[in-house]
């Protein structure tokens, strides 16, 4: 079950285990204040071999000096 983060004006940030089909919370169960759902970091990660591991899309950061590498475009060495 996913963990969702909410902000409460009185209590701060808190986490709730909810089903994906559940409606977002509108009030904090503890204090009754209105809450807003936070955008949080995804747990998605590319692991193993394949295009993500073998540098598909461009040169590495060491080759061009761009910390993001050349795969994002805008680098003269990407087509070299």
Secondary structure, 3 states (H helix, E strand, C coil): CEEEEEEECCCEEEEEEECCCCCCCCECCCCCCEEEECCCCCCCCCCCCCCCCCCCCCCCHHHHCCCCCCCCCCCHHHHC
